[in-house]
Amino acid sequence: MYHRWSDITFIHWRYPPDLLRRLVPGRLTVETYDGAAWVGLTPFLMEGVRVSGLPAVPGLSRFPETNVRTYVRDDRGRSGIWFFSLDAGRLAAALAGRALYGLPYFWSDMSVRSDGAHTSYRCRRRRPGHGRAWCDADVTAGLPLEKGERDGIAEFLTARFLLFTRVAGRPARAPVEHPPWPLRRAELTRLDQCLLQAAGLPAPSGPPLVHASPGVPVRVGRWRW
């Protein structure tokens, strides 16, 4: 799969590692930074979505998405992402993500609106059987992170090149390729969400760590056992 992740915001909170261990498969270890596990809420806009060898389909290749995720490594020491949930603004995308990659996608009513440095994200899950869940976030992007500021926590949270999942009940992984994120400091001016709680997590506490980016092109490879 090829696409671009545009107008993305990374919103992260610290969580106790022991709390997250019960929510990820036993073959994965929760990664920590500064003694804490981290849970990310990442709203963005998917653009130019297509499969290898085919063009993007108008009307299906552009839609909002919001992920709830944490960071793990497998029994071979490979680091990656574990998704608790993924909300997509296209039903076809949600169905394809579940069918092809075994990822916990949900179909939602969503929007991403950018006006200069200000971006607003809206998300409401459509199907009552999935429970009421939503996320409204307003973000203002600030100054770019300098090169030295990218070492450490910003790199830990954003430089991820593998995703872990389960396909047909078995652990699987898929490579994620993208250039380094052009990151900016950001301020979260409004947040009303329960996506983390819907994923089985306690409500986040304390101020989040927030980064914004105009986006990067991304390639997600085929999953492997």
MARKE-845685 format. One record per residue (C-alpha): residue number from 1; residue in one letter; chain; z, y, x. Coordinates in steps of 0.5 Angstrom, whole numbers, plus 500, padded with zeros to 3 digits. Example, Ala and Ser with C-alpha at 12.3 -4.5 7.8 and 13.67 -1.06 7.14 Angstrom:
@num->1 | residuo->A | cadena->A | pz->516 | py->491 | px->525
@num->2 | residuo->S | cadena->A | pz->514 | py->498 | px->527
# end
This chain:
@num->1 | residuo->M | cadena->A | pz->500 | py->500 | px->500
@num->2 | residuo->Y | cadena->A | pz->498 | py->507 | px->502
@num->3 | residuo->H | cadena->A | pz->501 | py->513 | px->500
@num->4 | residuo->R | cadena->A | pz->505 | py->520 | px->501
@num->5 | residuo->W | cadena->A | pz->512 | py->521 | px->500
@num->6 | residuo->S | cadena->A | pz->512 | py->529 | px->499
@num->7 | residuo->D | cadena->A | pz->517 | py->534 | px->497
@num->8 | residuo->I | cadena->A | pz->523 | py->529 | px->499
@num->9 | residuo->T | cadena->A | pz->530 | py->531 | px->499
@num->10 | residuo->F | cadena->A | pz->535 | py->526 | px->502
@num->11 | residuo->I | cadena->A | pz->542 | py->527 | px->499
@num->12 | residuo->H | cadena->A | pz->547 | py->522 | px->502
@num->13 | residuo->W | cadena->A | pz->555 | py->521 | px->501
@num->14 | residuo->R | cadena->A | pz->559 | py->517 | px->506
@num->15 | residuo->Y | cadena->A | pz->562 | py->510 | px->503
@num->16 | residuo->P | cadena->A | pz->567 | py->505 | px->505
@num->17 | residuo->P | cadena->A | pz->563 | py->499 | px->508
@num->18 | residuo->D | cadena->A | pz->567 | py->494 | px->505
@num->19 | residuo->L | cadena->A | pz->565 | py->497 | px->498
@num->20 | residuo->L | cadena->A | pz->558 | py->496 | px->499
@num->21 | residuo->R | cadena->A | pz->558 | py->489 | px->502
@num->22 | residuo->R | cadena->A | pz->559 | py->486 | px->496
@num->23 | residuo->L | cadena->A | pz->553 | py->490 | px->493
@num->24 | residuo->V | cadena->A | pz->548 | py->487 | px->499
@num->25 | residuo->P | cadena->A | pz->546 | py->480 | px->500
@num->26 | residuo->G | cadena->A | pz->550 | py->476 | px->505
@num->27 | residuo->R | cadena->A | pz->545 | py->475 | px->510
@num->28 | residuo->L | cadena->A | pz->545 | py->483 | px->511
@num->29 | residuo->T | cadena->A | pz->550 | py->487 | px->514
@num->30 | residuo->V | cadena->A | pz->552 | py->494 | px->512
@num->31 | residuo->E | cadena->A | pz->550 | py->499 | px->518
@num->32 | residuo->T | cadena->A | pz->555 | py->505 | px->519
@num->33 | residuo->Y | cadena->A | pz->555 | py->511 | px->522
@num->34 | residuo->D | cadena->A | pz->561 | py->515 | px->524
@num->35 | residuo->G | cadena->A | pz->565 | py->509 | px->521
@num->36 | residuo->A | cadena->A | pz->562 | py->510 | px->514
@num->37 | residuo->A | cadena->A | pz->557 | py->507 | px->510
@num->38 | residuo->W | cadena->A | pz->552 | py->511 | px->507
@num->39 | residuo->V | cadena->A | pz->549 | py->511 | px->500
@num->40 | residuo->G | cadena->A | pz->542 | py->516 | px->499
@num->41 | residuo->L | cadena->A | pz->539 | py->519 | px->493
@num->42 | residuo->T | cadena->A | pz->532 | py->521 | px->495
@num->43 | residuo->P | cadena->A | pz->528 | py->524 | px->490
@num->44 | residuo->F | cadena->A | pz->520 | py->525 | px->492
@num->45 | residuo->L | cadena->A | pz->513 | py->526 | px->489
@num->46 | residuo->M | cadena->A | pz->509 | py->520 | px->491
@num->47 | residuo->E | cadena->A | pz->501 | py->522 | px->492
@num->48 | residuo->G | cadena->A | pz->495 | py->518 | px->494
@num->49 | residuo->V | cadena->A | pz->498 | py->511 | px->492
@num->50 | residuo->R | cadena->A | pz->493 | py->506 | px->493
@num->51 | residuo->V | cadena->A | pz->492 | py->499 | px->496
@num->52 | residuo->S | cadena->A | pz->488 | py->497 | px->502
@num->53 | residuo->G | cadena->A | pz->481 | py->498 | px->502
@num->54 | residuo->L | cadena->A | pz->481 | py->501 | px->495
@num->55 | residuo->P | cadena->A | pz->481 | py->509 | px->493
@num->56 | residuo->A | cadena->A | pz->487 | py->512 | px->489
@num->57 | residuo->V | cadena->A | pz->486 | py->511 | px->482
@num->58 | residuo->P | cadena->A | pz->486 | py->518 | px->478
@num->59 | residuo->G | cadena->A | pz->492 | py->519 | px->473
@num->60 | residuo->L | cadena->A | pz->496 | py->513 | px->477
@num->61 | residuo->S | cadena->A | pz->496 | py->515 | px->484
@num->62 | residuo->R | cadena->A | pz->501 | py->521 | px->483
@num->63 | residuo->F | cadena->A | pz->508 | py->520 | px->480
@num->64 | residuo->P | cadena->A | pz->515 | py->522 | px->482
@num->65 | residuo->E | cadena->A | pz->520 | py->517 | px->484
@num->66 | residuo->T | cadena->A | pz->528 | py->517 | px->486
@num->67 | residuo->N | cadena->A | pz->531 | py->512 | px->490
@num->68 | residuo->V | cadena->A | pz->538 | py->510 | px->491
@num->69 | residuo->R | cadena->A | pz->539 | py->506 | px->498
@num->70 | residuo->T | cadena->A | pz->543 | py->504 | px->503
@num->71 | residuo->Y | cadena->A | pz->542 | py->502 | px->511
@num->72 | residuo->V | cadena->A | pz->543 | py->495 | px->513
@num->73 | residuo->R | cadena->A | pz->541 | py->490 | px->519
@num->74 | residuo->D | cadena->A | pz->539 | py->483 | px->518
@num->75 | residuo->D | cadena->A | pz->541 | py->477 | px->522
@num->76 | residuo->R | cadena->A | pz->536 | py->478 | px->528
@num->77 | residuo->G | cadena->A | pz->539 | py->485 | px->528
@num->78 | residuo->R | cadena->A | pz->533 | py->489 | px->525
@num->79 | residuo->S | cadena->A | pz->535 | py->495 | px->521
@num->80 | residuo->G | cadena->A | pz->532 | py->497 | px->515
@num->81 | residuo->I | cadena->A | pz->533 | py->500 | px->508
@num->82 | residuo->W | cadena->A | pz->536 | py->496 | px->502
@num->83 | residuo->F | cadena->A | pz->535 | py->499 | px->495
@num->84 | residuo->F | cadena->A | pz->540 | py->499 | px->489
@num->85 | residuo->S | cadena->A | pz->535 | py->502 | px->485
@num->86 | residuo->L | cadena->A | pz->528 | py->505 | px->484
@num->87 | residuo->D | cadena->A | pz->526 | py->510 | px->479
@num->88 | residuo->A | cadena->A | pz->518 | py->511 | px->478
@num->89 | residuo->G | cadena->A | pz->515 | py->516 | px->473
@num->90 | residuo->R | cadena->A | pz->509 | py->511 | px->472
@num->91 | residuo->L | cadena->A | pz->510 | py->504 | px->468
@num->92 | residuo->A | cadena->A | pz->504 | py->501 | px->472
@num->93 | residuo->A | cadena->A | pz->508 | py->503 | px->479
@num->94 | residuo->A | cadena->A | pz->515 | py->500 | px->476
@num->95 | residuo->L | cadena->A | pz->512 | py->494 | px->474
@num->96 | residuo->A | cadena->A | pz->508 | py->493 | px->480
@num->97 | residuo->G | cadena->A | pz->514 | py->494 | px->485
@num->98 | residuo->R | cadena->A | pz->518 | py->489 | px->481
@num->99 | residuo->A | cadena->A | pz->512 | py->484 | px->481
@num->100 | residuo->L | cadena->A | pz->509 | py->485 | px->488
@num->101 | residuo->Y | cadena->A | pz->515 | py->487 | px->492
@num->102 | residuo->G | cadena->A | pz->521 | py->484 | px->488
@num->103 | residuo->L | cadena->A | pz->524 | py->491 | px->488
@num->104 | residuo->P | cadena->A | pz->529 | py->494 | px->482
@num->105 | residuo->Y | cadena->A | pz->524 | py->499 | px->479
@num->106 | residuo->F | cadena->A | pz->525 | py->502 | px->473
@num->107 | residuo->W | cadena->A | pz->520 | py->506 | px->468
@num->108 | residuo->S | cadena->A | pz->523 | py->513 | px->467
@num->109 | residuo->D | cadena->A | pz->521 | py->520 | px->465
@num->110 | residuo->M | cadena->A | pz->521 | py->524 | px->471
@num->111 | residuo->S | cadena->A | pz->518 | py->531 | px->474
@num->112 | residuo->V | cadena->A | pz->518 | py->534 | px->481
@num->113 | residuo->R | cadena->A | pz->517 | py->542 | px->481
@num->114 | residuo->S | cadena->A | pz->517 | py->546 | px->487
@num->115 | residuo->D | cadena->A | pz->517 | py->553 | px->488
@num->116 | residuo->G | cadena->A | pz->517 | py->555 | px->495
@num->117 | residuo->A | cadena->A | pz->523 | py->553 | px->498
@num->118 | residuo->H | cadena->A | pz->526 | py->551 | px->491
@num->119 | residuo->T | cadena->A | pz->525 | py->544 | px->488
@num->120 | residuo->S | cadena->A | pz->527 | py->541 | px->482
@num->121 | residuo->Y | cadena->A | pz->528 | py->534 | px->480
@num->122 | residuo->R | cadena->A | pz->529 | py->531 | px->473
@num->123 | residuo->C | cadena->A | pz->529 | py->523 | px->472
@num->124 | residuo->R | cadena->A | pz->531 | py->520 | px->465
@num->125 | residuo->R | cadena->A | pz->531 | py->512 | px->464
@num->126 | residuo->R | cadena->A | pz->526 | py->510 | px->458
@num->127 | residuo->R | cadena->A | pz->528 | py->504 | px->456
@num->128 | residuo->P | cadena->A | pz->535 | py->503 | px->453
@num->129 | residuo->G | cadena->A | pz->536 | py->496 | px->455
@num->130 | residuo->H | cadena->A | pz->537 | py->499 | px->462
@num->131 | residuo->G | cadena->A | pz->543 | py->503 | px->460
@num->132 | residuo->R | cadena->A | pz->543 | py->511 | px->460
@num->133 | residuo->A | cadena->A | pz->542 | py->513 | px->467
@num->134 | residuo->W | cadena->A | pz->539 | py->520 | px->469
@num->135 | residuo->C | cadena->A | pz->539 | py->525 | px->475
@num->136 | residuo->D | cadena->A | pz->538 | py->532 | px->475
@num->137 | residuo->A | cadena->A | pz->537 | py->536 | px->482
@num->138 | residuo->D | cadena->A | pz->536 | py->543 | px->484
@num->139 | residuo->V | cadena->A | pz->535 | py->544 | px->492
@num->140 | residuo->T | cadena->A | pz->533 | py->550 | px->496
@num->141 | residuo->A | cadena->A | pz->530 | py->548 | px->503
@num->142 | residuo->G | cadena->A | pz->533 | py->552 | px->509
@num->143 | residuo->L | cadena->A | pz->531 | py->552 | px->517
@num->144 | residuo->P | cadena->A | pz->528 | py->546 | px->520
@num->145 | residuo->L | cadena->A | pz->532 | py->542 | px->524
@num->146 | residuo->E | cadena->A | pz->531 | py->543 | px->532
@num->147 | residuo->K | cadena->A | pz->529 | py->537 | px->536
@num->148 | residuo->G | cadena->A | pz->536 | py->536 | px->539
@num->149 | residuo->E | cadena->A | pz->539 | py->536 | px->532
@num->150 | residuo->R | cadena->A | pz->535 | py->530 | px->530
@num->151 | residuo->D | cadena->A | pz->539 | py->525 | px->534
@num->152 | residuo->G | cadena->A | pz->544 | py->522 | px->531
@num->153 | residuo->I | cadena->A | pz->546 | py->522 | px->523
@num->154 | residuo->A | cadena->A | pz->539 | py->525 | px->521
@num->155 | residuo->E | cadena->A | pz->535 | py->520 | px->525
@num->156 | residuo->F | cadena->A | pz->540 | py->514 | px->522
@num->157 | residuo->L | cadena->A | pz->539 | py->516 | px->515
@num->158 | residuo->T | cadena->A | pz->531 | py->518 | px->515
@num->159 | residuo->A | cadena->A | pz->528 | py->514 | px->521
@num->160 | residuo->R | cadena->A | pz->527 | py->507 | px->517
@num->161 | residuo->F | cadena->A | pz->521 | py->503 | px->518
@num->162 | residuo->L | cadena->A | pz->523 | py->496 | px->515
@num->163 | residuo->L | cadena->A | pz->525 | py->495 | px->507
@num->164 | residuo->F | cadena->A | pz->529 | py->489 | px->505
@num->165 | residuo->T | cadena->A | pz->528 | py->485 | px->498
@num->166 | residuo->R | cadena->A | pz->528 | py->479 | px->495
@num->167 | residuo->V | cadena->A | pz->522 | py->475 | px->493
@num->168 | residuo->A | cadena->A | pz->522 | py->469 | px->488
@num->169 | residuo->G | cadena->A | pz->530 | py->469 | px->490
@num->170 | residuo->R | cadena->A | pz->529 | py->469 | px->497
@num->171 | residuo->P | cadena->A | pz->530 | py->474 | px->502
@num->172 | residuo->A | cadena->A | pz->524 | py->478 | px->505
@num->173 | residuo->R | cadena->A | pz->522 | py->484 | px->509
@num->174 | residuo->A | cadena->A | pz->516 | py->489 | px->509
@num->175 | residuo->P | cadena->A | pz->514 | py->494 | px->514
@num->176 | residuo->V | cadena->A | pz->514 | py->501 | px->513
@num->177 | residuo->E | cadena->A | pz->510 | py->506 | px->518
@num->178 | residuo->H | cadena->A | pz->510 | py->513 | px->518
@num->179 | residuo->P | cadena->A | pz->511 | py->519 | px->523
@num->180 | residuo->P | cadena->A | pz->517 | py->523 | px->524
@num->181 | residuo->W | cadena->A | pz->520 | py->527 | px->518
@num->182 | residuo->P | cadena->A | pz->519 | py->534 | px->519
@num->183 | residuo->L | cadena->A | pz->526 | py->535 | px->517
@num->184 | residuo->R | cadena->A | pz->530 | py->542 | px->514
@num->185 | residuo->R | cadena->A | pz->537 | py->543 | px->513
@num->186 | residuo->A | cadena->A | pz->538 | py->544 | px->505
@num->187 | residuo->E | cadena->A | pz->543 | py->546 | px->500
@num->188 | residuo->L | cadena->A | pz->544 | py->542 | px->493
@num->189 | residuo->T | cadena->A | pz->545 | py->548 | px->488
@num->190 | residuo->R | cadena->A | pz->545 | py->543 | px->482
@num->191 | residuo->L | cadena->A | pz->546 | py->536 | px->481
@num->192 | residuo->D | cadena->A | pz->548 | py->532 | px->475
@num->193 | residuo->Q | cadena->A | pz->547 | py->524 | px->476
@num->194 | residuo->C | cadena->A | pz->549 | py->517 | px->474
@num->195 | residuo->L | cadena->A | pz->544 | py->513 | px->478
@num->196 | residuo->L | cadena->A | pz->549 | py->511 | px->483
@num->197 | residuo->Q | cadena->A | pz->554 | py->509 | px->478
@num->198 | residuo->A | cadena->A | pz->548 | py->505 | px->474
@num->199 | residuo->A | cadena->A | pz->547 | py->501 | px->481
@num->200 | residuo->G | cadena->A | pz->554 | py->499 | px->481
@num->201 | residuo->L | cadena->A | pz->557 | py->504 | px->486
@num->202 | residuo->P | cadena->A | pz->563 | py->509 | px->484
@num->203 | residuo->A | cadena->A | pz->561 | py->516 | px->483
@num->204 | residuo->P | cadena->A | pz->560 | py->520 | px->490
@num->205 | residuo->S | cadena->A | pz->566 | py->524 | px->492
@num->206 | residuo->G | cadena->A | pz->566 | py->530 | px->497
@num->207 | residuo->P | cadena->A | pz->560 | py->534 | px->499
@num->208 | residuo->P | cadena->A | pz->553 | py->531 | px->501
@num->209 | residuo->L | cadena->A | pz->549 | py->531 | px->507
@num->210 | residuo->V | cadena->A | pz->543 | py->534 | px->505
@num->211 | residuo->H | cadena->A | pz->536 | py->534 | px->508
@num->212 | residuo->A | cadena->A | pz->529 | py->536 | px->506
@num->213 | residuo->S | cadena->A | pz->522 | py->535 | px->508
@num->214 | residuo->P | cadena->A | pz->515 | py->537 | px->505
@num->215 | residuo->G | cadena->A | pz->513 | py->529 | px->507
@num->216 | residuo->V | cadena->A | pz->509 | py->524 | px->511
@num->217 | residuo->P | cadena->A | pz->504 | py->519 | px->510
@num->218 | residuo->V | cadena->A | pz->507 | py->512 | px->509
@num->219 | residuo->R | cadena->A | pz->504 | py->505 | px->509
@num->220 | residuo->V | cadena->A | pz->508 | py->499 | px->507
@num->221 | residuo->G | cadena->A | pz->506 | py->493 | px->509
@num->222 | residuo->R | cadena->A | pz->506 | py->486 | px->506
@num->223 | residuo->W | cadena->A | pz->512 | py->483 | px->505
@num->224 | residuo->R | cadena->A | pz->514 | py->476 | px->509
@num->225 | residuo->W | cadena->A | pz->520 | py->471 | px->508
# end
